[in-house]
C-alpha cells in the first residue's frame, strides 16, 4: 500500500519561495509536511541529544552530519508511513539522497528554479519569525500586520546575512551542493524543475503537474 502513496521532495534555493509553494502543496493535496529545519529547531528548543549536537554544528556554520540528520528524518517518516508526504530540506548530500531512495519510494523531486538576481532583490525585503522559521517578504508575501507574525503576533526581524553579498555567497554554495543532487535525481527519472520569477508564476505549473500525478 505505502509504495502507491505519493511521496515527494521539494528543493529550492534560499528565497526561492519554497516555503510558500510547500504550504500550498500540503494544503491542496492533503499531504503531511516534514521540514528538516523545523525538526532541528524543535530538537534544539527541547534540548534533546540531537538538538545539542545540531546546535553546535549550526553555530559553527556547518551542516549537521549525515549520521544524525538521516536517522532523525527516517525515524520521522516511519511514523507516517501510511500517509502521503512532502519532505523539505532533506536530502542535502548524495549519501542522504541514496539512503532516502533506498528506504522510501519517492515519486518526484520538485525543484524550484528562480534566477539568483530575483532572489537577491527579494531577500533584501525578507522578514522572519525566528522561533518558528516563518518567512515574509514585503511586497511579495506580506504579513497581515506589518512587522508581526501572522500566527503568534510576535515581532519579525531581519537576518543580518540577508545583505546582497552574503546572499550571493549562500546561493553559490547552494548551487554547488545541489548540482550533484539534481544530476542524481535526474538519472533516477524523478526530478521535475519549475522555472519562474515569482511563486504566483511557478505555483500554477506545480499544481497542474501534481493534479496529473497525485493519486486520486
N, C-alpha and C positions, 0 to 999 in steps of 0.2 A: 504493500500500500504506500509506504513512505516514498518509494522511488518514483511514484507518479505525482507527488506533490511538487509544486513549483517553488524551488529554492533559487535565490539569486544573490549575486554580489553587486554592489554599486561602487564605482570608482570615479574620482574626480579631484582635480587639484584644489587646494585651499582657496575658497572664494568662488568656486565654480557653480555654486547653488545646489550642491549635492544634498545638503540637509533639507532644503525645501522640496526638491524632487523626491527624496526618500519619504518625506511626510505624506506627499500626495499619493505615492505608490501604495504605501501601507494603508492609507485610508480608503482609496478607491478599490483596491483589490483584497482588502481584509487580510493582510499579511502581518505576521509578527516582525518587529524591528529589533535587530541586535546591533548595537554600536560598541565597538571595542573601546572607543573613547569614554562612553558612558560607563561601561563596565569598570574600566580602570579608575575613573573618578569616584565611583561608588566604593570600590575597594580601598582607595586612598582615604576617603572620608570615614570609612568604617575601621580603618587601621588594621585590615587583615594582613596576613603574611604576604600575600601578593601585593597588597597596597603599599606596604612598607618598601618592598623591593622595587616596585614600579616607580614610586615617588623619587627614589634616589636616582634611578636612571633618567627620569624625566628632568629632574633638577640639573643633571649633567648634560642635558640636551641630546640624550641618546635614546634609541628605540629600546623598548623592553625586549629582552632576549626571547627568541622563538619558544624555548622550552617552557616559559612561563605563560606567555600570551596564548600560545596554541592550546595548551592544556585547559586554560580558562575558557576560551571560546568554544572548544569542542565539548566541554562539560556543559556549557550553557545550551548548546544546540541539542544535546542529548535530552534535555528537559522538555524540549518542544518538538520531538521527533515525529509527532503526528500532525504538525501544523506547517503551512507554507510560511516562508520567512524571507526577509531581506537583510543581508549582512553588510554592514558599513564599517570601514576602517581596518578590515582584515580580509585577505592576507596582504602583507606588505613586503614579503620576501618570497623567493621561489620555493624555499623549503616549506614555508607556511602554505603556499598555494598547493604544492604537491600533497602535503598532509591533508589539507581540506578536501581535495578532489579524491583522495584515496578513501576518506571516511564518509563523505557526503556526495549525493548526486546533485550537482549544480547544473541548472538548466540554462542560465545566462549570466554573463558578466556585463552589466550595464555601465558603459564608460562615457562620462560627460566630457566633451571636448570644447572648452571655451578659450578663445585667444588670450594669451598672457596679458596683453595691454589692457584688455577689458577687465580682467581680474584685478590688476594693479590699481586701476581707477576705482573699481568697486570697493576694494578693501580699505581705501582711504576714508570711506564713509561707513565703515563697519563698526557696530556696537555689539557688545557681548554681555550676556548674563553669566558671569563666571561660575557660580555654583552649579548650574545645570548645563552650561555649554551652548544654550540657545543663542542664535546669531540673528542680528537685524542689520539691514542696510538702508540708510536714508535715501529715499527716492526709488528704492527697489523692493525692499521688504521691510517697510516701516513698522515700528512698534505702535500699538493702538494709542498709547500715551507717550509722547516724546520723552526719551530718557528713562523709560520704565519697562520692566519685563512684563509681557502680556499675562503670564501665569501668576507670578508672585507679587508683582507691583514693585519689586526691588529695583534699585538703580542699576543702569547699564554702564559699562565702561569700555574704553578703547584699549586694545592691546598695544604696548609700546613697540612691538615688532611689526605693526601694520604700516610702517612707512615704506615708500616705494622701493628703496634699495633693499631692505630686508625682505620684502615680499618677493622681489625678483629672484633673490638668492634662494628662498624657500621653493619657488616654482621650479627653478633649475634643478634643485635637489630632488624634488618630486618627480620631475621628468626622467632624471637619470635612474631613479629607483623603480619607476613603474614601467619603463620601456621593456625590460626583460619579462615582466609580468604580462604585459599586453601581448607580447610575442608568444608567450606560453599559452595564454588563453585563446589566442588566435589559432594556434596549432591544434588546440583541443576543439575548435569549432564553436566556442560558446561566447566569444567576445562580440558585443554589439555596441558600436560607437554612435553617439548622437552629438552633432556639432551645432553650435549656435552661440549667440552673444548674451542671451537672457534666458531665464527659466521659462518665461512665457513662450519663447520661441522653441525651446527644446522639449518642454513637457508634452505638447500635443503628439509629437512623434513617439515619445516614450510610451504614452498612453495607448496609441494605436498599435504599437508593437506588442504590448502586454495584453491588449484585448484579443489579439490573434493567438497569443502564446499561452497565457494562463488558462488552465483547465476550468471549464465552467462548472 
